[in-house]
């Protein structure tokens, strides 16, 4: 292997500890797992890629790692630079082009627009994982994302829910993990900027033309955190049972 593919970026200790804690507490990685990481090219997915590479190099648990990008064919999104950057790291790369943007136009401006796109992307990633022989899909949502989802579900659906951090898909053949569940968005931003990760923008024109509920909730949480810096620590504790939903089923049939 070349020195280029062996090179790993220095990972901040706090960020690495939080990822390690989530991986351990939620038993996200099992020996022999083949993990497909969803890389949009943004700061969060790039940070997760480097963190999993670091974990792979030092963990006693052997696992394989591959990378997939979903190109929704939005005119503002160009994933072309990602292939060379991923392959320089010695990892297999899959670019999945689907006209999600075109199919989503009927949802433009509706509250369901973003969730529709997210479901479509996950479906494409599930298909890629199955085709290429991966059994785990790693997604880059962090604690801020989980908190925003919690309040969106509370405000707009009247339900106490958030993203689960480790679960099996309905068909039972794939597991989904979110190793950044204990990490803050500002940590991935700082890491990406400090190390010069090749971040590319994933600009959706609908998000700029139609302010979303998520943007409103993000602003609300930022205002509250300015008043009480302990906010996200308390939210993490409150959301933990919701984050862990589905975990008991994971052990069925495992040895």
C-alpha positions as CSV (number, residue, x, y, z in Angstrom):
1,X,0.0,0.0,0.0
2,X,1.3,3.4,-0.9
3,X,2.2,6.1,1.7
4,X,-0.7,8.1,0.4
5,X,-3.3,5.5,1.3
6,X,-1.6,4.8,4.7
7,X,-1.8,8.4,5.7
8,X,-4.4,9.3,8.3
9,X,-5.2,12.8,9.6
10,X,-4.7,13.5,13.3
11,X,-8.0,13.1,15.0
12,X,-8.9,15.4,18.1
13,X,-8.9,13.3,21.2
14,X,-12.3,14.5,22.4
15,X,-13.9,13.8,19.1
16,X,-12.3,10.3,19.0
17,X,-13.5,9.6,22.6
18,X,-17.0,10.5,21.8
19,X,-17.1,8.3,18.7
20,X,-15.5,5.5,20.6
21,X,-18.0,5.8,23.4
22,X,-20.9,5.6,21.0
23,X,-19.5,2.6,19.1
24,X,-19.0,0.8,22.4
25,X,-22.2,1.7,24.2
26,X,-24.4,0.8,21.3
27,X,-22.3,-2.1,20.0
28,X,-22.2,-0.6,16.6
29,X,-19.3,-2.6,15.1
30,X,-19.0,-6.4,15.3
31,X,-16.1,-8.6,14.1
32,X,-16.1,-9.1,10.4
33,X,-18.6,-6.3,9.6
34,X,-18.4,-4.7,6.2
35,X,-19.3,-1.1,6.7
36,X,-20.5,1.2,3.9
37,X,-20.1,4.9,4.8
38,X,-22.5,7.4,3.2
39,X,-20.3,10.3,2.0
40,X,-22.0,13.4,0.8
41,X,-18.8,15.4,0.9
42,X,-19.9,17.6,3.7
43,X,-18.0,18.2,7.0
44,X,-19.9,15.6,8.9
45,X,-19.5,12.6,6.6
46,X,-15.9,13.5,5.9
47,X,-15.2,13.7,9.6
48,X,-16.9,10.3,10.2
49,X,-14.8,8.8,7.4
50,X,-11.5,9.9,9.0
51,X,-12.7,8.8,12.5
52,X,-13.7,5.3,11.2
53,X,-10.3,5.0,9.4
54,X,-8.6,5.8,12.7
55,X,-10.8,3.3,14.6
56,X,-10.1,0.6,12.0
57,X,-6.3,1.1,12.3
58,X,-6.3,0.8,16.1
59,X,-9.4,-1.3,17.1
60,X,-9.0,-5.0,17.9
61,X,-12.3,-5.6,16.1
62,X,-11.6,-6.3,12.4
63,X,-14.0,-4.7,9.9
64,X,-13.9,-3.6,6.3
65,X,-14.8,-0.1,5.1
66,X,-16.2,1.2,1.8
67,X,-17.7,4.6,0.8
68,X,-20.8,5.5,-1.3
69,X,-22.1,8.8,-2.5
70,X,-25.6,9.4,-3.7
71,X,-25.8,12.0,-6.4
72,X,-29.4,13.2,-6.4
73,X,-28.7,15.1,-9.7
74,X,-29.4,18.5,-8.2
75,X,-27.9,21.2,-10.4
76,X,-26.0,22.7,-7.4
77,X,-24.3,19.5,-6.3
78,X,-21.1,18.1,-7.9
79,X,-19.7,15.0,-6.3
80,X,-16.9,14.6,-9.0
81,X,-14.0,15.5,-6.7
82,X,-14.9,12.8,-4.1
83,X,-13.8,9.7,-6.0
84,X,-10.1,10.6,-6.2
85,X,-10.0,11.7,-2.6
86,X,-11.6,8.5,-1.3
87,X,-9.5,6.2,-3.6
88,X,-6.3,8.0,-2.4
89,X,-7.2,6.7,1.0
90,X,-7.2,3.2,-0.3
91,X,-11.0,2.6,0.0
92,X,-13.5,1.3,-2.5
93,X,-15.9,4.0,-3.8
94,X,-19.3,3.8,-5.3
95,X,-21.1,6.7,-6.9
96,X,-24.9,6.1,-7.2
97,X,-26.6,8.6,-9.5
98,X,-30.4,8.8,-9.1
99,X,-32.7,11.6,-10.1
100,X,-34.0,12.1,-6.6
101,X,-34.1,15.9,-7.2
102,X,-36.4,15.5,-10.2
103,X,-38.7,13.1,-8.4
104,X,-38.9,15.4,-5.3
105,X,-40.2,18.4,-7.2
106,X,-43.7,17.5,-6.4
107,X,-42.8,17.9,-2.7
108,X,-41.1,21.3,-3.2
109,X,-42.0,23.7,-0.5
110,X,-43.8,21.1,1.6
111,X,-42.7,20.1,5.1
112,X,-42.1,16.6,3.7
113,X,-39.6,17.7,1.1
114,X,-36.4,17.0,3.1
115,X,-37.7,13.7,4.7
116,X,-38.7,12.5,1.2
117,X,-35.2,13.1,-0.1
118,X,-33.7,11.4,2.9
119,X,-35.8,8.3,2.5
120,X,-34.9,8.1,-1.2
121,X,-31.2,8.5,-0.4
122,X,-31.3,5.7,2.2
123,X,-33.1,3.4,-0.3
124,X,-30.3,4.0,-2.8
125,X,-27.7,3.3,-0.1
126,X,-29.4,0.1,1.0
127,X,-29.4,-1.1,-2.6
128,X,-25.7,-0.3,-3.0
129,X,-24.8,-2.0,0.3
130,X,-26.7,-5.2,-0.7
131,X,-25.2,-5.2,-4.2
132,X,-21.7,-4.8,-3.0
133,X,-21.9,-7.1,0.0
134,X,-21.9,-4.7,2.9
135,X,-24.0,-5.5,6.0
136,X,-23.7,-2.1,7.9
137,X,-24.5,1.4,6.7
138,X,-22.8,4.3,8.6
139,X,-24.5,7.7,8.5
140,X,-23.0,11.0,9.6
141,X,-25.8,12.6,11.8
142,X,-24.5,14.1,15.0
143,X,-26.0,15.1,18.4
144,X,-27.2,18.4,17.0
145,X,-29.1,16.5,14.3
146,X,-30.7,14.2,16.8
147,X,-31.7,17.1,19.0
148,X,-33.3,18.9,16.1
149,X,-35.2,15.8,15.0
150,X,-36.4,15.3,18.6
151,X,-38.0,18.8,18.7
152,X,-39.3,18.6,15.2
153,X,-41.1,15.4,16.1
154,X,-42.4,17.0,19.3
155,X,-43.5,20.3,17.8
156,X,-45.0,19.0,14.5
157,X,-46.0,15.4,15.1
158,X,-46.8,15.4,18.8
159,X,-44.4,12.4,19.3
160,X,-41.3,11.8,21.5
161,X,-39.0,10.5,18.8
162,X,-35.5,11.1,17.4
163,X,-33.1,9.2,15.1
164,X,-32.1,5.8,16.3
165,X,-28.3,5.3,16.6
166,X,-28.2,1.6,15.8
167,X,-31.0,-0.5,14.3
168,X,-31.8,-3.1,11.7
169,X,-33.7,-2.2,8.6
170,X,-37.2,-3.8,8.2
171,X,-35.9,-6.6,5.9
172,X,-33.4,-7.6,8.7
173,X,-30.3,-7.9,6.4
174,X,-28.7,-4.5,7.1
175,X,-27.8,-2.5,10.2
176,X,-27.6,1.3,10.3
177,X,-25.3,3.1,12.7
178,X,-24.7,6.7,13.6
179,X,-21.3,6.9,15.3
180,X,-21.3,10.7,15.7
181,X,-24.4,10.5,18.0
182,X,-22.4,12.0,20.9
183,X,-20.5,14.6,18.8
184,X,-21.4,18.2,18.3
185,X,-21.7,19.8,14.9
186,X,-19.1,22.4,15.8
187,X,-16.6,19.6,16.5
188,X,-16.9,18.2,13.0
189,X,-16.7,21.7,11.5
190,X,-13.6,22.5,13.4
191,X,-12.0,19.2,12.5
192,X,-12.7,19.6,8.8
193,X,-11.4,23.2,8.8
194,X,-8.3,22.4,10.8
195,X,-7.2,19.4,8.7
196,X,-8.3,20.8,5.3
197,X,-10.7,18.0,4.5
198,X,-11.9,18.3,0.9
199,X,-15.4,19.4,1.8
200,X,-17.8,20.1,-1.1
201,X,-21.1,21.9,-0.7
202,X,-24.3,20.0,-0.9
203,X,-26.6,22.9,-1.8
204,X,-30.2,22.1,-2.2
205,X,-32.1,25.0,-3.9
206,X,-35.3,24.1,-2.1
207,X,-33.6,24.7,1.3
208,X,-32.7,28.2,0.4
209,X,-36.0,29.0,-1.3
210,X,-38.1,27.6,1.5
211,X,-36.8,27.9,5.0
212,X,-37.3,24.5,6.8
213,X,-38.6,23.6,10.2
214,X,-35.2,22.2,10.9
215,X,-33.6,25.6,10.3
216,X,-36.1,27.1,12.7
217,X,-35.4,24.5,15.4
218,X,-31.6,24.9,14.9
219,X,-31.9,28.6,15.6
220,X,-34.1,28.0,18.6
221,X,-31.6,25.5,20.2
222,X,-28.7,27.9,19.5
223,X,-30.5,30.6,21.4
224,X,-31.3,28.3,24.3
225,X,-27.7,27.0,24.4
226,X,-26.4,30.6,24.6
227,X,-28.5,30.9,27.8
228,X,-27.5,27.5,29.2
229,X,-24.3,25.9,27.9
230,X,-25.4,22.5,29.5
231,X,-28.3,22.2,27.1
232,X,-27.0,19.5,24.8
233,X,-25.6,17.4,27.6
234,X,-29.0,17.4,29.2
235,X,-30.7,16.7,25.9
236,X,-28.4,13.8,25.3
237,X,-29.4,12.3,28.6
238,X,-33.1,12.9,28.0
239,X,-33.0,11.4,24.4
240,X,-30.9,8.3,25.3
241,X,-33.9,5.9,25.6
242,X,-35.2,7.2,22.2
243,X,-31.8,6.9,20.6
244,X,-31.4,3.3,21.8
245,X,-34.8,2.1,20.5
246,X,-34.4,-1.1,18.5
247,X,-31.2,-2.2,20.2
248,X,-32.8,-5.2,22.0
249,X,-33.8,-6.7,18.6
250,X,-30.2,-6.4,17.4
251,X,-29.0,-9.3,19.6
252,X,-31.6,-11.8,18.3
253,X,-29.7,-14.5,16.5
254,X,-26.3,-13.0,17.2
255,X,-23.5,-14.9,18.8
